[in-house]
Amino acid sequence: MTQDKASSQQSLDAWHDALSSLQILQLDPHGLGGVCLRAPHGPVRERWLSTLASLGLPLVKVPGSADAERLLGGIDLAHTLQTGQLRMQAGLLQQADQGLVCLPMAERLAPALLAPLMQALDSGQVAATHHASAPTATRFGVVALDESLPDESGVNAALQERLGLWLDLQALSPSDIDASLNDSEDDALHIGLSPGALARAREQLQQVQASDAQLHALCASALGLGIGSLRAPILALRVASAHAALNGRSVLDDEDLGFAARCVLAPRATQWPAEPSEEQSAEPPPPENDETPEPPPKPETPDQAPSDPPPGDAPEDAPPDTPPQEPSAEDLQEMMVAAALASLPPHMLDALATQKGARSGNTSGRSGQTRAGQQRGRPLPPRPGRPGGHARLHVLATLRAAAPRQRLRQATPLASSNDTTASRGRIAIRAEDFHIQRYQQRSSSCLILALDASGSAALQRLAEAKGAVELLLQQSYARRDSVCIVAFRGAQAQLLLPATRSLVRAKRAMTGLPGGGGTPLALALKMAHEQAALLQRQGVTPILVVLSDGRANVTLQGVGGRAQAQADAQNWGQQWRSTGHRALWIDTSVQPDAQAKQLAATMGASYLPMPQVQAQRMAHAMDSLRTGPA
C-alpha cells in the first residue's frame, strides 16, 4: 500500500510539473526553446494539449509531409500559375511569430525539414525559399510531440538539445489527472495567466538574480549527470528564473532550482553522479606539530584593567545579529542531483551504457543503413536533374522552379511571334527547371552475437543468452531484422547460427552447444568480421554483440599463449572499428575487468558490465543498441 501511495504521489508531482511547464512556456515561449513531450495518444496528452491551446499563444501545427517551402515560405504556386504573376506566401514559421510551433510525430521528421527549423530557432530569422529579400525576424518556441515506441528512436538529438523542458507523461493515467484536479483548487484547463499577471511576471523575470553558488551548482550538477552541452545549464537557469518570476520572487531559491533539475537536467542525464571518495569526504587531519604562535594579547594599561561588563549592557564589540548563511554550492548541487535522480526512469543505466559508446560517424540506424534510391522508399526533397532511366520527373518541383522565370521568358521568346501568340497562357519550361524524385531506402540489420562458451560459468551464460535471443527474435520479423550467432570455445570459433529470423532454428542451435575449454577470442572476432562483410554485401547492416569476459588465451593458430592471444584480439578489434559498424561488449566478469574494457575501446564498442547475466536485461541492452540513434 505504501508503494502504491508513493507511485500515486509521483504521478501527481509529474502532472503538476507539466502544468507548471505550461505557465513557464506562456511566460517565455522563445527564450526556453520549447517543450519535448513524450506521451502516447490518449486522454492525458489531449488534456495537456487542450490546456496549451487555452494559453492564448499563436499555435501552428507543422505536419510531417510539409516541405521546406511550406515551412519557410516561398512561391504561391496555384496563384502564380493562374494569374501568370509571381506571388509569395508566408511560411508556417512566420505565422507562428511570438508563439509556438507544434510538431506532431516529431521523431519521424526528415532532416531536410529539421535543419531549417533549427536554424530559424537559433537565429530568430526565417529566410523564404526562392526569395531574394532579407530574412524575416521571427521568434517562436517548439512543442515536439514524441510518439515513439520503446523500441524506436525518439526526437532528433539536435532538436531536443534546443528545447528547454522535457516532459514524460507515459506513466500517467486519466485517474491521476482527476486526482490532481480534486486536490488542487485550480482547474487544469484554466491554468493560463491573465494578461495583467503575464505582464507582471515578464517584468519580474527581468529582475530575477542568481548567486554565484547557484550558478556553480547548476553547472556542477549538469557535469555530474554526464551532460556535456552548455545549453543545458543555460536553459536550466532560464527555467528556474521563469519559475521564480511566476511565484513573485526576484531571487532564486531551492524550489526553483529543484524544478529546473527535474524538468531540464534529469531527462538529459547520461550517467549516475559519481559518489565522493573517502579521501575527498574526510576532513583533512590536523598538522603534526602545533607550533603555530598564538596572537599576543593586547597590552593593557594600568588605568584599563579588565572588568566584566554590566549585566544589562552588551559589549560594544559584539557582532550584530547576522542573517542565516546561504547554502553553499556543494549543498545546492547535492539537492539538485537528488531531485534529478528521483525522476530518472528504470533501466536507464543499461540504455545509456549502450548509447554512450556510439559514434557520430556510425551508419547503423534503427532499421539499418540508409541509402538513396529513385524507385521506392521514403520520399526525399527533389533535386535538380535530368529525367531518364530510373530517374523520374518531379512535376511540382519543376513547376516551382519555372514559375519565377515566366515573365522573363515571355519577354524574350525563343520561337516566332506566331508561335508565341499560339502558346500564350502556357508555362514555358526549360531544361534547367527539371527536378527529379528521390527516395530513401533502409536496409535490414543483423545482430551478430559472439558468445563465449568457455569456462565453468558457460552453462549459465548460454542459457541466458538463449533467452535473450528468443526475446529479440520475437520482435525481429516486423523490422526485417535477423540474428547470427558465433560461438567460441576450446581452440576454434563456430558459426552456430547463420543470419536468420527463425525462432525455431535459433532454439535448436542453442540447445546443442556444449561449454568449457579455452577462449579463442581472436578467432571469434575474425569470424564476426567475415560474417559482417558478407552481410554488408547483401545490403544488411551488421551489429556485433560480444558476450565474454575478455580473457583471451588461444591464438589465431589455435594454440595457447595469453600474450599473443590478447595481441591477436586487439588486432581484430581494430579491424572491426575500421568498418564503422556498431558493437556492444557485455562483460560477464564478476568484477568489471579492465582488459575487457580496453578491448571494447579498441573495437569502438559500448561497454556494459553484467556480472550476473540476465536474459531480460541482456535483451534490453541489445535492443537499445539496435534501435538507438545513429
C-alpha atoms as one frame of an Amber mdcrd trajectory, in Angstrom:
protein
   0.000   0.000   0.000   2.894   2.339   0.831   4.449   1.721  -2.583   1.140
   2.480  -4.313   0.842   5.755  -2.416   4.385   6.722  -3.380   3.688   5.914
  -7.037   0.468   7.917  -6.929   2.234  10.882  -5.356   4.960  10.697  -8.010
   2.299  10.784 -10.742   0.671  13.811  -9.116   4.020  15.591  -8.955   4.692
  14.808 -12.630   1.317  16.270 -13.674   1.845  19.386 -11.545   5.244  19.872
 -13.175   3.602  19.509 -16.595   1.074  22.240 -15.732   3.808  24.487 -14.329
   5.725  23.968 -17.578   2.747  25.366 -19.474   2.824  28.544 -17.405   6.569
  28.885 -17.954   6.056  28.296 -21.669   3.424  31.044 -21.738   5.773  33.384
 -19.923   8.810  32.885 -22.160   7.982  30.754 -25.226  11.016  31.513 -27.385
  13.562  32.018 -24.596  13.119  28.424 -23.396  13.276  26.909 -26.859  10.145
  24.876 -26.213   8.975  21.559 -24.799   9.684  17.970 -25.774   6.639  15.967
 -24.667   6.930  12.179 -24.640   3.413  10.774 -24.381   1.256   8.411 -26.463
  -2.158   9.221 -27.889  -4.731   9.326 -25.118  -6.660  11.470 -22.643  -3.530
  12.604 -20.786  -1.856  14.113 -23.816  -5.106  15.590 -25.108  -5.720  17.284
 -21.742  -2.233  18.769 -21.833  -2.650  19.951 -25.439  -6.072  21.437 -24.646
  -4.511  23.386 -21.819  -1.757  24.516 -24.186  -4.321  25.774 -26.701  -6.078
  27.785 -23.969  -2.958  29.841 -23.232  -3.764  32.319 -25.994  -0.423  31.948
 -27.803  -0.314  31.527 -31.600  -0.082  27.768 -32.190   0.775  26.454 -35.658
   0.980  22.739 -36.450   3.628  21.583 -38.882   2.745  18.235 -40.480   5.470
  15.795 -41.326   4.550  15.995 -45.013   5.377  19.720 -45.207   8.344  20.706
 -47.332  10.885  23.467 -46.799   8.939  25.924 -48.945   5.759  25.454 -46.910
   7.781  25.786 -43.714   9.808  28.887 -44.608   7.559  30.492 -47.199   8.005
  30.797 -50.940   6.028  30.894 -54.127   2.247  30.557 -54.100   2.248  28.121
 -56.994  -1.535  27.973 -57.537  -1.949  31.768 -57.769   1.195  32.165 -59.854
   0.040  29.606 -62.419  -3.460  31.080 -62.512  -2.516  34.730 -62.976   0.911
  34.466 -64.565   2.330  36.815 -61.921   4.739  35.847 -59.221   3.170  35.791
 -55.752   4.825  34.839 -52.461   3.198  33.204 -49.452   4.161  33.295 -45.778
   5.549  30.104 -44.269   4.347  28.276 -41.187   7.203  29.621 -39.093   6.302
  33.215 -39.925   2.708  32.526 -38.922   3.958  31.297 -35.508   5.814  34.527
 -34.702   5.768  35.180 -30.910   4.005  31.856 -30.482   4.578  28.120 -30.735
   5.228  25.586 -33.478   3.700  22.163 -32.756   5.405  19.131 -34.319   3.212
  16.012 -34.227   5.218  12.794 -34.550   8.406  14.799 -34.202  10.506  11.618
 -34.117   9.653  10.982 -37.784  10.507  14.408 -39.192  13.000  14.314 -42.032
  16.400  16.020 -41.583  15.594  18.263 -44.558  12.729  19.717 -42.508  14.549
  19.805 -39.170  17.603  21.695 -40.460  15.828  24.950 -41.453  13.621  24.712
 -38.370  16.616  24.577 -36.009  18.414  27.301 -37.963  15.414  29.602 -37.564
  15.143  28.625 -33.887  18.771  29.615 -33.274  18.946  32.788 -35.346  15.390
  34.086 -34.873  15.183  34.761 -38.624  13.329  32.973 -41.401  14.548  33.194
 -44.990  11.935  32.250 -47.579  12.909  29.861 -50.347  13.167  31.269 -53.909
  13.071  34.790 -52.494  15.819  37.392 -52.654  14.577  39.685 -49.910  16.129
  39.893 -46.439  15.175  37.237 -43.855  12.174  37.992 -41.657  12.702  38.308
 -37.895  10.651  35.545 -36.297  10.805  34.271 -32.709   8.944  31.163 -31.652
   9.047  28.112 -29.419   8.700  24.473 -30.394   6.402  21.826 -28.918   7.789
  18.474 -30.112   5.397  15.555 -29.559   7.396  12.348 -29.207   5.111   9.427
 -30.048   7.838   6.816 -30.491   7.541   3.307 -29.098  10.051   1.933 -26.590
  11.940   0.115 -29.366  12.182   3.210 -31.580  14.498   6.179 -31.530  12.976
   9.417 -30.276  13.164  13.009 -31.402  16.290  14.178 -33.175  19.042  14.825
 -30.617  19.958  18.225 -32.076  16.360  19.408 -31.789  15.992  18.002 -28.267
  19.087  19.851 -27.148  17.494  23.175 -28.078  14.276  22.523 -26.134  14.462
  23.558 -22.502  11.679  21.465 -20.936  11.482  17.689 -21.334   8.306  16.032
 -20.068   7.485  12.331 -19.889   3.788  11.582 -19.309   3.800   7.959 -20.445
   3.209   6.593 -16.948   0.277   8.908 -16.178  -3.325   7.729 -16.382  -6.561
   9.757 -16.565  -7.290   8.897 -12.936  -4.052  10.602 -11.908  -5.193  13.796
 -13.625  -8.620  13.639 -11.992  -6.990  13.136  -8.601  -4.755  16.156  -9.125
  -7.776  18.264 -10.088  -9.595  17.213  -6.928  -6.589  18.051  -4.776  -5.939
  21.391  -6.463  -8.097  24.474  -6.442  -7.107  25.440  -9.995  -8.644  23.793
 -12.987  -6.045  22.454 -15.416  -7.893  23.895 -18.371  -7.679  27.417 -16.878
  -4.033  27.323 -15.854  -3.108  30.164 -18.215  -2.114  33.558 -16.839  -4.291
  36.620 -17.314  -2.858  39.477 -19.418  -2.124  41.533 -16.296  -0.463  38.664
 -14.444   1.511  37.748 -17.564   2.802  41.321 -17.929   3.830  41.443 -14.275
   5.564  38.066 -14.489   7.518  39.098 -17.598   8.594  42.282 -15.851   9.604
  40.256 -12.800  11.580  37.855 -14.997  13.953  40.651 -15.981  14.778  41.257
 -12.304  15.431  37.674 -11.159  19.004  37.198  -9.988  21.062  34.118  -9.226
  24.022  33.900  -6.858  27.432  32.587  -7.818  26.847  29.487  -5.697  23.629
  28.718  -7.589  25.318  29.150 -10.969  28.139  26.891  -9.850  25.617  24.300
  -8.612  23.781  24.309 -11.954  26.949  23.689 -13.948  28.327  21.130 -11.479
  25.023  19.223 -11.410  24.934  19.070 -15.212  28.523  17.847 -15.276  27.856
  15.235 -12.590  24.899  13.859 -14.557  27.057  13.469 -17.657  25.587  16.393
 -19.629  28.300  17.765 -21.881  26.362  20.533 -23.609  26.437  24.069 -22.231
  22.873  24.608 -23.411  21.544  22.505 -20.528  22.709  24.688 -17.587  21.800
  27.842 -19.524  18.280  26.562 -20.163  18.033  25.317 -16.576  18.870  28.803
 -15.330  16.249  30.262 -17.654  13.613  27.807 -16.433  14.469  28.418 -12.783
  14.259  32.178 -13.315  10.870  31.848 -15.003   9.641  29.654 -12.150  10.770
  32.270  -9.640   9.081  35.076 -11.613   5.787  33.169 -11.630   5.957  32.955
  -7.842   6.816  36.654  -7.447  10.418  36.143  -6.371  13.388  38.192  -7.512
  15.963  35.717  -6.120  16.190  32.015  -6.916  15.530  29.542  -4.127  15.683
  25.767  -3.710  12.199  25.233  -5.140  13.133  26.949  -8.403  16.390  25.016
  -8.719  14.630  21.735  -7.920  12.058  22.321 -10.653  14.828  23.048 -13.159
  16.661  19.887 -12.066  13.557  17.722 -12.599  12.423  19.148 -15.932  15.709
  20.180 -17.575  18.666  18.256 -16.174  17.184  14.877 -15.178  15.834  13.909
 -18.634  19.215  14.770 -20.180  21.245  12.675 -17.702  23.621  10.160 -19.241
  25.214   8.751 -16.089  24.752   8.426 -12.360  26.754  11.054 -10.476  29.953
   9.730  -9.002  29.994   9.424  -5.234  32.735  11.401  -3.461  35.678   9.293
  -2.463  36.617   8.735   1.154  39.695  10.902   0.755  37.635  13.836  -0.509
  34.854  13.414   2.027  37.152  13.036   5.026  38.302  16.173   6.787  41.988
  16.963   6.481  43.946  15.819   9.546  45.408  18.460  11.846  49.099  19.259
  11.405  51.530  17.116  13.333  53.344  19.955  15.042  51.067  22.512  16.590
  53.667  25.202  16.835  51.560  27.976  15.397  52.221  31.026  17.520  49.185
  32.426  19.234  48.428  36.079  18.717  49.892  38.163  21.517  47.401  39.638
  23.989  46.558  43.275  23.741  48.620  45.405  26.026  46.699  46.738  28.952
  47.423  49.955  30.731  47.027  50.206  34.476  44.061  52.516  34.006  42.318
  49.982  31.728  42.109  46.892  33.867  39.851  44.115  32.597  36.469  44.166
  34.152  33.213  42.365  33.461  30.633  44.429  31.614  27.455  45.321  33.425
  24.794  42.644  33.096  22.380  44.963  31.335  24.783  46.289  28.725  26.073
  44.318  25.738  29.741  44.618  24.829  30.473  47.173  22.186  32.437  44.733
  20.002  29.728  42.049  19.978  28.710  41.249  16.401  25.152  42.158  15.429
  22.598  39.528  14.553  23.802  38.037  11.254  21.325  36.699   8.718  21.345
  32.954   8.116  24.089  31.852   5.799  23.171  30.946   2.258  23.658  27.307
   1.297  26.964  26.546  -0.341  27.365  25.433  -3.921  28.015  21.852  -2.753
  24.757  21.761  -0.783  22.800  23.175  -3.723  24.401  20.676  -6.078  23.513
  17.778  -3.780  19.910  18.989  -3.568  19.594  19.354  -7.365  21.170  15.978
  -8.080  18.832  14.315  -5.575  15.823  15.954  -7.228  17.042  14.834 -10.643
  17.728  11.238  -9.605  14.267  10.894  -8.097  12.713  11.324 -11.545  15.022
   9.050 -13.585  13.220   6.146 -15.309  14.116   2.482 -14.712  16.613   0.629
 -16.944  18.260   3.940 -17.711  21.742   2.709 -16.883  21.694  -0.115 -19.425
  20.249   2.070 -22.180  22.759   4.843 -21.519  25.661   2.427 -21.368  24.853
   1.052 -24.802  24.388   4.511 -26.314  27.410   6.107 -24.655  29.917   4.434
 -26.940  28.002   5.134 -30.138  29.993   7.259 -32.539  28.554  10.069 -34.575
  30.039   8.625 -37.744  28.149   5.350 -37.447  25.765   4.500 -40.212  23.865
   1.805 -38.362  20.432   3.127 -37.538  17.110   1.933 -36.250  16.409  -0.196
 -39.303  19.842  -0.468 -40.861  21.814   1.750 -43.174  20.106   4.399 -45.257
  20.731   4.647 -48.972  19.387   6.867 -51.701  17.155   5.428 -54.388  14.944
   6.577 -57.236  12.248   3.908 -57.264  10.802   3.325 -53.809  11.258   4.206
 -50.156  10.673   7.306 -48.086  10.357  10.434 -50.275  13.222  12.918 -50.056
  13.240  16.545 -51.246  13.656  16.655 -55.033  16.844  17.960 -56.568  17.724
  19.413 -59.975  18.486  16.801 -62.567  17.501  15.361 -65.912  14.877  12.611
 -66.029  15.818   9.429 -67.766  16.456   5.805 -66.995  15.348   5.230 -63.400
  15.122   8.974 -62.627  11.550  10.271 -62.711  10.468  13.867 -63.218   9.074
  15.659 -60.169   6.323  17.762 -61.727   5.539  20.122 -58.855   9.186  20.927
 -58.135   9.740  21.566 -61.838   6.800  23.990 -61.961   8.025  25.777 -58.852
  11.429  26.276 -60.440   9.901  27.551 -63.709   7.256  29.893 -62.234   9.529
  32.808 -61.192  11.051  32.986 -64.717   7.838  33.188 -66.736   7.795  36.975
 -67.243  11.404  36.957 -68.413  10.800  34.070 -70.812   7.663  35.625 -72.254
   9.546  38.861 -72.897  12.310  37.020 -74.790  10.582  34.170 -76.643  12.655
  31.549 -78.386  10.066  30.870 -81.127   8.467  33.172 -83.692   5.742  35.680
 -82.836   3.018  33.443 -84.243   4.155  30.570 -82.037   4.261  32.901 -79.058
   0.685  34.041 -79.647  -0.469  30.461 -80.025   1.266  29.428 -76.817   0.040
  32.409 -74.790  -1.115  31.301 -71.353   1.128  28.261 -71.268   4.047  27.701
 -68.927   7.483  27.958 -70.538   9.649  25.186 -69.100  13.361  24.838 -69.852
  15.820  22.062 -69.162  17.303  23.900 -66.175  13.900  23.683 -64.424  13.827
  19.887 -64.334  13.770  18.264 -60.875  13.819  14.523 -60.258  12.296  12.444
 -57.499  14.398  10.875 -54.772  13.675   8.251 -52.141  15.428   6.921 -49.078
  15.606   3.195 -48.514  16.540   1.439 -45.281  18.212  -1.947 -45.245  17.544
  -4.543 -42.592  20.023  -5.147 -39.778  21.550  -8.323 -38.390  22.704  -8.768
 -34.788  25.887 -10.863 -34.691  26.167 -12.415 -31.212  29.702 -13.596 -30.399
  29.076 -15.964 -27.489  31.849 -17.091 -25.168  31.153 -20.778 -24.410  34.347
 -21.384 -22.423  34.863 -21.694 -18.677  32.890 -23.115 -15.815  30.129 -20.465
 -15.978  29.411 -21.124 -19.649  26.250 -23.106 -18.997  24.555 -20.226 -17.194
  25.656 -17.733 -19.892  24.416 -19.964 -22.660  21.017 -20.380 -21.035  20.562
 -16.661 -20.506  21.861 -15.847 -23.988  19.361 -18.295 -25.439  16.549 -16.487
 -23.635  17.798 -13.113 -24.850  17.968 -14.295 -28.468  14.437 -15.658 -28.233
  13.180 -12.320 -26.911  14.889 -10.462 -29.749  13.600 -12.772 -32.464  10.036
 -12.354 -31.263  10.143  -8.730 -32.421  12.556  -9.005 -35.335  10.108 -10.115
 -38.013   8.217  -6.819 -38.242  11.508  -4.887 -38.505  13.064  -7.289 -41.011
  15.945  -7.845 -38.578  17.824 -11.101 -38.117  20.232 -12.733 -35.652  23.527
 -14.510 -36.266  25.341 -16.467 -33.504  29.093 -17.149 -33.398  30.144 -19.403
 -30.505  33.796 -19.826 -29.486  35.384 -22.319 -27.105  38.422 -24.569 -26.940
  40.606 -23.902 -29.973  38.027 -22.829 -32.565  35.138 -20.494 -33.322  31.973
 -21.933 -34.804  29.224 -20.324 -36.846  26.465 -21.702 -34.692  23.586 -19.973
 -36.473  23.712 -18.128 -39.821  21.664 -14.963 -40.201  18.043 -15.952 -39.643
  14.726 -14.716 -38.314  13.549 -18.209 -37.423  12.977 -18.695 -33.716  12.862
 -22.493 -34.171  16.333 -22.601 -35.762  17.755 -20.396 -33.009  16.400 -22.665
 -30.263  17.714 -25.793 -31.992  21.192 -24.305 -32.493  21.500 -23.062 -28.938
  20.336 -26.333 -27.422  23.165 -28.448 -28.809  26.050 -26.130 -27.858  28.485
 -27.559 -25.258  30.538 -25.421 -22.887  34.051 -25.420 -21.450  37.624 -25.054
 -22.725  39.810 -22.114 -23.738  38.856 -18.666 -25.043  39.785 -18.154 -28.747
  38.540 -14.536 -28.771  40.596 -13.511 -31.819  39.076 -16.329 -33.912  35.593
 -15.207 -32.867  36.267 -11.579 -33.852  37.730 -12.736 -37.159  34.655 -14.837
 -37.943  32.339 -11.979 -36.898  34.267  -9.663 -39.228  33.844 -12.113 -42.117
  30.126 -12.500 -41.443  29.741  -8.716 -41.288  31.432  -8.317 -44.668  29.138
 -10.964 -46.145  26.046  -9.315 -44.713  27.099  -5.879 -45.948  27.500  -7.212
 -49.489  23.910  -8.458 -49.214  22.688  -4.996 -48.182  22.246  -5.862 -44.478
  23.654  -3.718 -41.670  25.720  -5.813 -39.204  25.788  -5.055 -35.470  28.148
  -7.000 -33.198  27.465  -8.005 -29.577  30.304  -9.780 -27.727  29.371 -11.726
 -24.589  32.678 -12.532 -22.878  34.996 -11.682 -20.000  37.770 -10.714 -22.440
  40.406 -13.128 -21.069  41.682 -14.469 -24.379  44.161 -17.378 -24.079  44.077
 -19.041 -27.529  45.814 -17.502 -30.551  44.675 -17.418 -34.172  46.618 -20.624
 -34.793  44.568 -22.424 -32.108  47.413 -22.801 -29.609  47.766 -21.480 -26.087
  49.504 -18.227 -25.252  47.805 -15.451 -23.347  50.017 -12.566 -24.517  49.801
 -13.467 -28.215  46.064 -14.206 -27.887  45.446 -10.740 -26.463  47.504  -9.147
 -29.241  45.509 -11.032 -31.899  42.249  -9.971 -30.286  43.383  -6.334 -30.230
  44.320  -6.556 -33.906  40.920  -7.876 -34.996  39.213  -5.408 -32.693  40.907
  -2.573 -34.559  39.802  -4.066 -37.871  36.196  -4.114 -36.665  36.485  -0.480
 -35.632  37.681   0.427 -39.124  34.432  -0.896 -40.611  32.400   1.743 -38.745
  29.730  -0.709 -37.590  28.198  -0.662 -34.138  29.312  -3.005 -31.390  28.471
  -3.790 -27.765  30.677  -5.626 -25.274  28.838  -7.310 -22.387  31.425  -8.101
 -19.719  30.488 -11.275 -17.807  33.288 -10.989 -15.236  32.435 -10.977 -11.539
  34.028  -7.522 -11.343  34.343  -5.075 -14.277  37.555  -6.114 -15.982  40.000
  -3.515 -17.324  41.146  -5.936 -20.039  37.623  -6.320 -21.437  37.055  -2.577
 -21.221  40.255  -1.970 -23.180  39.185  -4.428 -25.873  35.805  -2.702 -26.107
  37.523   0.666 -26.518  39.756  -0.779 -29.246  36.690  -2.020 -31.131  34.861
   1.275 -30.653  32.157  -0.665 -28.829  29.892   0.294 -25.960  30.910  -1.396
 -22.701  28.308  -2.858 -20.323  29.417  -4.841 -17.239  26.946  -7.595 -16.369
  28.389  -9.988 -13.762  25.082 -11.858 -13.377  23.803 -12.397 -16.889  20.032
 -11.960 -17.137  18.098 -12.703 -20.300  15.675  -9.769 -19.983  18.387  -7.263
 -19.172  20.678  -8.537 -21.920  17.872  -8.421 -24.487  17.046  -4.869 -23.414
  20.705  -3.825 -23.850  20.947  -5.408 -27.302  17.691  -3.861 -28.426  18.818
  -0.440 -27.168  21.947  -0.770 -29.283  19.968  -1.805 -32.361  17.170   0.741
 -32.079  19.192   3.652 -30.692  20.014   6.765 -32.751  22.860   6.512 -35.174
